[in-house]
Amino acid sequence: MTESAFPGRSLRALSAWMFWAAALFALVMALLPHPPQFVNASDKSQHMLAFAVLAGLAALAWPHRLLAIGLGLYAFGGLIELLQVIPGLHRDGQVSDWTADVAAATAVLVLAAVMRSRCRPSS
C-alpha cells in the first residue's frame, strides 16, 4: 500500500520527529547559562508555551498514549528543573516552573482526549 493510503501515518511520523526536535531544543535552551530570548514573554509563559507545544506534538504522534505522554512530560520538566540546580549552569531550578510545565501539558492533553473522544466513529 502507498503512504497516501494512510494519511494519518505520515502526520504521526512527522509529529514524532518534530516532538523529538522540540524536546531537544527545549532541553538545550533550559540548560544554556544565558539562553537567547525568542519571544518577549515571562519565564512562566515560555515554560507553558514549550510544554504545550511538546504535548500537542506528542498527542498528534501517539494519540492513544496520552497518559504516558503526560507522565513523560511531567518527568521531563522535573528533570530540567533538577539539572538547572547544577552550579556551573548558572540557572535556577524552580518548582513553580515545573508546575507551569505540568499545567500546560495537562491542559493540552485533556483537550486532545476530549477531541479524540468526540471524533470517534459511533458504532
TILUM-196031 format. One record per residue (C-alpha): z negated, x negated, y; residue in three letters. Coordinates in pm, 1 decimal. Layout:
zz Z; xx X; yy Y; res ALA
...
***
This chain:
zz 0.0; xx 0.0; yy 0.0; res MET
zz 66.4; xx -114.4; yy 351.6; res THR
zz -206.8; xx -178.2; yy 603.2; res GLU
zz -79.7; xx 116.0; yy 810.3; res SER
zz -176.3; xx 344.2; yy 521.6; res ALA
zz -540.1; xx 263.2; yy 607.9; res PHE
zz -559.7; xx 256.0; yy 989.8; res PRO
zz -940.5; xx 261.2; yy 986.3; res GLY
zz -945.4; xx -50.3; yy 769.4; res ARG
zz -778.9; xx -268.0; yy 1034.6; res SER
zz -1007.1; xx -127.8; yy 1306.7; res LEU
zz -1310.6; xx -210.8; yy 1093.5; res ARG
zz -1183.0; xx -564.4; yy 1029.5; res ALA
zz -1113.0; xx -623.3; yy 1399.0; res LEU
zz -1453.1; xx -478.8; yy 1491.4; res SER
zz -1623.1; xx -709.1; yy 1240.4; res ALA
zz -1454.6; xx -1016.4; yy 1387.7; res TRP
zz -1540.5; xx -903.3; yy 1738.6; res MET
zz -1902.0; xx -838.3; yy 1635.1; res PHE
zz -1947.8; xx -1190.5; yy 1497.7; res TRP
zz -1781.8; xx -1344.0; yy 1805.1; res ALA
zz -2003.1; xx -1137.4; yy 2036.2; res ALA
zz -2316.8; xx -1224.5; yy 1835.8; res ALA
zz -2234.7; xx -1595.8; yy 1858.4; res LEU
zz -2164.6; xx -1561.0; yy 2231.1; res PHE
zz -2495.0; xx -1377.5; yy 2284.8; res ALA
zz -2686.3; xx -1643.2; yy 2091.8; res LEU
zz -2528.0; xx -1929.0; yy 2285.9; res VAL
zz -2591.0; xx -1759.9; yy 2621.7; res MET
zz -2950.4; xx -1684.7; yy 2522.1; res ALA
zz -3017.7; xx -2046.5; yy 2432.9; res LEU
zz -2848.5; xx -2219.1; yy 2726.3; res LEU
zz -3105.7; xx -2354.9; yy 2974.1; res PRO
zz -2906.7; xx -2214.7; yy 3269.0; res HIS
zz -2652.4; xx -1961.3; yy 3143.8; res PRO
zz -2375.2; xx -1853.4; yy 3380.4; res PRO
zz -2409.5; xx -1510.7; yy 3540.2; res GLN
zz -2111.5; xx -1294.2; yy 3441.7; res PHE
zz -2245.9; xx -972.3; yy 3587.9; res VAL
zz -2479.7; xx -908.9; yy 3877.2; res ASN
zz -2743.4; xx -725.8; yy 3676.0; res ALA
zz -3109.1; xx -762.7; yy 3590.7; res SER
zz -3218.5; xx -958.1; yy 3284.5; res ASP
zz -3315.4; xx -638.7; yy 3100.8; res LYS
zz -2979.3; xx -477.9; yy 3184.5; res SER
zz -2799.6; xx -780.5; yy 3042.3; res GLN
zz -3006.3; xx -760.1; yy 2723.2; res HIS
zz -2931.3; xx -390.7; yy 2689.3; res MET
zz -2560.1; xx -440.0; yy 2752.8; res LEU
zz -2537.5; xx -719.3; yy 2495.8; res ALA
zz -2717.9; xx -525.1; yy 2223.4; res PHE
zz -2534.6; xx -200.0; yy 2299.1; res ALA
zz -2203.8; xx -382.8; yy 2255.2; res VAL
zz -2324.7; xx -552.1; yy 1936.4; res LEU
zz -2444.8; xx -220.7; yy 1792.9; res ALA
zz -2121.2; xx -44.3; yy 1886.1; res GLY
zz -1902.9; xx -310.9; yy 1729.9; res LEU
zz -2118.4; xx -321.4; yy 1416.6; res ALA
zz -2111.9; xx 58.0; yy 1385.1; res ALA
zz -1731.3; xx 51.1; yy 1401.2; res LEU
zz -1711.4; xx -229.9; yy 1146.3; res ALA
zz -1968.8; xx -96.1; yy 900.0; res TRP
zz -2007.6; xx 278.5; yy 971.4; res PRO
zz -2205.5; xx 351.8; yy 655.3; res HIS
zz -2461.3; xx 75.1; yy 713.0; res ARG
zz -2626.7; xx 193.1; yy 1036.3; res LEU
zz -2984.9; xx 139.1; yy 920.3; res LEU
zz -2908.6; xx -214.0; yy 801.0; res ALA
zz -2726.9; xx -283.1; yy 1128.0; res ILE
zz -3030.6; xx -168.2; yy 1324.9; res GLY
zz -3271.3; xx -380.4; yy 1125.2; res LEU
zz -3040.5; xx -680.1; yy 1152.2; res GLY
zz -3003.9; xx -643.1; yy 1528.9; res LEU
zz -3379.2; xx -598.8; yy 1573.9; res TYR
zz -3434.4; xx -922.1; yy 1379.6; res ALA
zz -3158.6; xx -1099.7; yy 1575.2; res PHE
zz -3317.6; xx -1000.7; yy 1906.6; res GLY
zz -3657.0; xx -1116.6; yy 1782.6; res GLY
zz -3511.0; xx -1447.5; yy 1665.0; res LEU
zz -3356.0; xx -1506.0; yy 2005.6; res ILE
zz -3689.6; xx -1446.6; yy 2176.3; res GLU
zz -3867.3; xx -1679.5; yy 1932.4; res LEU
zz -3608.0; xx -1952.0; yy 1987.3; res LEU
zz -3642.6; xx -1916.0; yy 2363.5; res GLN
zz -4002.4; xx -2037.9; yy 2349.1; res VAL
zz -3879.9; xx -2384.8; yy 2240.4; res ILE
zz -3989.7; xx -2600.2; yy 2534.6; res PRO
zz -3667.5; xx -2803.3; yy 2551.5; res GLY
zz -3460.6; xx -2491.8; yy 2617.8; res LEU
zz -3648.2; xx -2410.3; yy 2940.7; res HIS
zz -3629.4; xx -2039.0; yy 2860.7; res ARG
zz -3894.0; xx -1769.6; yy 2824.7; res ASP
zz -3924.1; xx -1553.3; yy 2516.7; res GLY
zz -4047.1; xx -1208.7; yy 2619.5; res GLN
zz -4147.4; xx -908.2; yy 2414.5; res VAL
zz -4003.7; xx -685.7; yy 2688.9; res SER
zz -3660.2; xx -846.0; yy 2637.2; res ASP
zz -3681.7; xx -772.6; yy 2265.6; res TRP
zz -3786.9; xx -415.0; yy 2345.3; res THR
zz -3475.9; xx -376.2; yy 2562.4; res ALA
zz -3261.2; xx -509.6; yy 2275.8; res ASP
zz -3416.2; xx -264.2; yy 2029.5; res VAL
zz -3384.2; xx 31.2; yy 2268.5; res ALA
zz -3015.6; xx -32.3; yy 2338.9; res ALA
zz -2923.3; xx -92.0; yy 1975.1; res ALA
zz -3115.0; xx 216.1; yy 1864.7; res THR
zz -2951.0; xx 439.3; yy 2125.3; res ALA
zz -2600.2; xx 331.5; yy 2024.2; res VAL
zz -2672.3; xx 358.4; yy 1651.3; res LEU
zz -2822.4; xx 706.4; yy 1690.2; res VAL
zz -2512.6; xx 809.4; yy 1884.6; res LEU
zz -2293.3; xx 660.7; yy 1609.6; res ALA
zz -2487.1; xx 851.4; yy 1343.4; res ALA
zz -2452.1; xx 1179.5; yy 1534.9; res VAL
zz -2080.7; xx 1122.9; yy 1586.7; res MET
zz -2032.1; xx 1032.0; yy 1219.5; res ARG
zz -2213.5; xx 1345.4; yy 1104.1; res SER
zz -2007.0; xx 1566.7; yy 1332.6; res ARG
zz -1677.6; xx 1408.3; yy 1228.6; res CYS
zz -1728.1; xx 1451.1; yy 854.3; res ARG
zz -1482.7; xx 1690.0; yy 698.6; res PRO
zz -1652.4; xx 2008.1; yy 582.8; res SER
zz -1643.8; xx 2079.5; yy 210.5; res SER
***
